[in-house]
Amino acid sequence: MENNNKLYNILAYVGILFLVGLIAAPNEPDVKFHVNQGLVLCLLEIALGIIAVIPVIGWVVGFAGSIFCLVLAIMGIISASKGEQKELPLIGKIKILK
């Protein structure tokens, strides 16, 4: 089961795939932590996508934000693959799932 949990933790940082861990292992504390981090990251990506519609300034913010989100996703995947629970910088303290 632990290998599945590690997979769920990694998938949590890949867009909407955070739902896999949320559905498959909703009561596992480690999975819940990474799913929450992935959910917050996904919501940030959606917000940046909306901002990117604005001509010029939105494009710049959207592009820079997309790179930032990619870096956060990589950091989260590395943390999940090591079995650690490290909060993501700037957005990691936001708790949506209790």
QUIJO-V260707 format. One line per field, one symbol per residue. phi: phi as a letter, one per 20 degrees, with the letter a starting at -180 (. if undefined). burial: + if it has 24 or more other C-alpha atoms within 12 Angstrom, else -. A space follows every 50 residues. Layout:
phi->???
burial->???
//
This chain:
phi->.ffffffffffgedlffgfgffefbfdegfffgfffffffffffffffff ffffglfffffffffffgfffffffffffffemedefffmdfefddee
burial->----++++++++++++++++++--+----+++++++++++++-++--+-- -----------+--++--+--++-+++++++---++++--++------
//
